[in-house]
Amino acid sequence: MVTSTIELNLSAVEHVTVTSDALAVDLSDGRSITVPLAWYPRLMHATESERQNWRLIGKGYGIHWEKLDEDISVEGLLLGKPSGESQTSFKKWLLNRAYPSV
């Protein structure tokens, strides 16, 4: 039996750009990764201000949006992994945004 493995060369995030339809990440080794924003429903439903309010985590190997409770890793982007959040969890989050508890 032959098993193949994928070796990823991870680089830290240098810059993040979020538009109305894409997430673009520039890495320290010169690579740029652009993925559809639809892969990340919380970013898709966020305001422009919320999308721009990100910070680096994990020594620059991840991106965090505090108000959206969204984390995206360089590894996940390189592997082409969209959000793994369940529909139930996302719907609960979306409902809480529409009707926050007082």
ROBABA-520173 format. One line per 10 residues: number of its first residue (from 1); their letters; for each residue y, x, z of N, C-alpha, C. Coordinates in steps of 0.1 Angstrom, whole numbers. Each point is the difference from the previous one (the first is absolute). Layout:
NUM = a = Y X Z Y X Z Y X Z ~ ...
This chain:
1 = mvtstielnl = -12 8 0 12 -8 0 12 9 0 ~ 10 -3 -9 12 7 -1 11 -7 7 ~ 7 6 9 12 -6 6 12 8 -4 ~ 10 -7 -4 13 6 -3 10 -3 10 ~ 9 9 2 11 -3 10 13 3 -7 ~ 10 -7 4 13 2 -5 8 9 10 ~ 5 11 -4 8 8 9 15 -3 -3 ~ 7 -4 10 14 -3 -2 9 11 5 ~ 10 4 -8 10 9 5 12 -8 4 ~ 1 -1 13 11 -8 6 12 8 2
11 = savehvtvts = 11 -6 -4 13 6 2 9 -10 8 ~ 10 5 7 8 -9 8 10 -7 -9 ~ 5 -11 5 9 -9 -7 14 7 1 ~ 7 0 -11 14 5 -1 10 -11 0 ~ -4 -10 -8 10 -12 -2 -8 -12 -4 ~ 5 -12 4 -6 -13 -3 11 -8 -6 ~ -4 -7 -11 9 -10 -7 -8 -13 -1 ~ 6 -11 5 -6 -13 -1 9 -9 -9 ~ -5 -4 -11 8 -10 -8 -6 -14 1 ~ 4 -9 -8 -5 -14 1 -14 -1 -5
21 = dalavdlsdg = -5 10 -7 -13 -1 -6 -9 13 2 ~ 5 10 6 -8 13 1 4 8 13 ~ -10 7 4 1 10 11 -2 14 -7 ~ 10 9 1 -1 13 -5 2 10 11 ~ -9 10 0 0 10 10 -1 14 -6 ~ 10 8 4 1 14 -5 -6 9 11 ~ -10 8 -5 -6 9 10 5 14 -1 ~ -2 8 11 6 13 1 -6 10 -11 ~ -11 -3 -6 -6 9 -10 5 -3 -14 ~ 9 -10 -1 6 -4 -13 -6 -12 -7
31 = rsitvplawy = -11 -5 6 -6 -12 -5 8 -12 4 ~ 0 -11 -9 6 -13 3 -11 -10 -2 ~ -1 -10 9 -9 -10 -1 7 -13 0 ~ -2 -9 -10 6 -13 -1 -11 -10 -1 ~ 1 -10 9 -10 -11 0 7 -14 1 ~ -7 -10 -5 7 -13 0 3 -5 15 ~ 11 -6 2 4 -5 13 -10 -11 4 ~ -6 -7 -9 -9 -11 3 -12 5 8 ~ -3 13 -1 -11 6 8 3 -1 15 ~ 13 -2 4 4 0 14 8 -13 2
41 = prlmhatese = -7 -11 3 7 -13 2 12 0 10 ~ -1 7 10 11 0 10 12 6 -6 ~ -1 11 -8 11 6 -7 5 -10 -10 ~ -9 -7 -7 4 -9 -11 9 -11 6 ~ -3 -5 12 7 -11 6 11 5 9 ~ 3 12 1 11 6 8 13 -1 -7 ~ 10 0 8 14 1 -5 3 14 -5 ~ 10 1 -8 4 14 -5 2 9 11 ~ 7 -5 10 4 8 12 -13 5 7 ~ -10 -9 2 -12 3 7 -8 11 -9
51 = rqnwrligkg = 0 -2 -13 -7 10 -8 5 14 1 ~ 13 1 2 7 13 0 -1 6 14 ~ -4 -7 10 -1 5 14 -14 5 3 ~ -3 12 -5 -13 6 2 2 14 7 ~ -11 5 6 1 13 5 -14 7 -2 ~ 0 13 0 -12 7 -2 -8 1 14 ~ -13 -1 -1 -9 2 11 -11 10 -3 ~ -7 4 10 -12 9 -2 4 13 -7 ~ 11 6 4 4 13 -6 4 -2 -15 ~ 4 -12 -4 4 -2 -13 -11 -5 -10
61 = ygihweklde = -12 -3 6 -11 -4 -8 -1 -15 0 ~ 9 -7 6 0 -15 0 15 -5 0 ~ 1 -13 -3 13 -6 0 -1 -13 8 ~ 10 -2 8 -1 -12 10 13 -8 -2 ~ -2 -13 -1 11 -10 0 -1 -8 13 ~ 9 4 10 -1 -6 13 1 -15 0 ~ 10 -6 -6 2 -15 1 -11 -7 -8 ~ -7 6 -9 -11 -6 -8 -13 3 6 ~ -1 9 10 -13 4 5 -9 5 -11 ~ 5 8 -9 -8 5 -12 0 15 0
71 = disveglllg = -12 5 -2 -3 14 -1 -7 3 -13 ~ 4 10 -7 -6 4 -12 -2 15 0 ~ -12 5 -3 -3 14 0 0 6 -14 ~ 3 13 0 -1 8 -13 -14 -1 -5 ~ -10 1 9 -14 0 -5 -3 -14 -6 ~ 4 -11 6 -2 -13 -6 7 -1 -14 ~ 12 5 -1 7 -1 -13 -8 8 -10 ~ -4 12 3 -7 9 -10 -13 -6 -4 ~ -7 -7 9 -12 -7 -3 1 -13 -7 ~ 13 -5 -1 2 -13 -7 -4 -12 9
81 = kpsgesqtsf = 2 1 13 -5 -10 9 12 -10 3 ~ -1 -12 -4 10 -10 4 -2 -3 15 ~ 9 -9 5 -1 -4 14 -14 -6 3 ~ -5 4 12 -13 -6 4 2 -11 9 ~ 12 -5 2 2 -12 9 -6 -12 -5 ~ -7 -8 9 -6 -12 -4 10 -11 -3 ~ -4 -10 -8 9 -11 -3 4 -7 13 ~ -9 -2 9 3 -7 13 11 7 7 ~ -1 14 1 10 8 8 13 -1 -7 ~ 0 1 -14 13 0 -7 6 -14 1
91 = kkwllnrayp = -7 -11 -1 5 -13 2 6 -2 14 ~ -6 5 10 5 -1 13 13 7 2 ~ 1 12 -6 12 8 0 11 -7 -7 ~ -3 -5 -12 10 -7 -8 5 -13 7 ~ -9 -7 6 4 -12 8 9 4 12 ~ -3 11 6 8 4 12 14 4 -5 ~ 2 6 -12 13 3 -6 8 -12 -2 ~ -7 -11 -5 7 -12 -3 4 -8 12 ~ -8 1 10 2 -8 13 -3 9 12 ~ 9 10 2 -2 9 12 0 -8 13
101 = sv = -8 5 9 0 -7 13 13 3 7 ~ 5 -10 7 13 1 7 -2 5 14
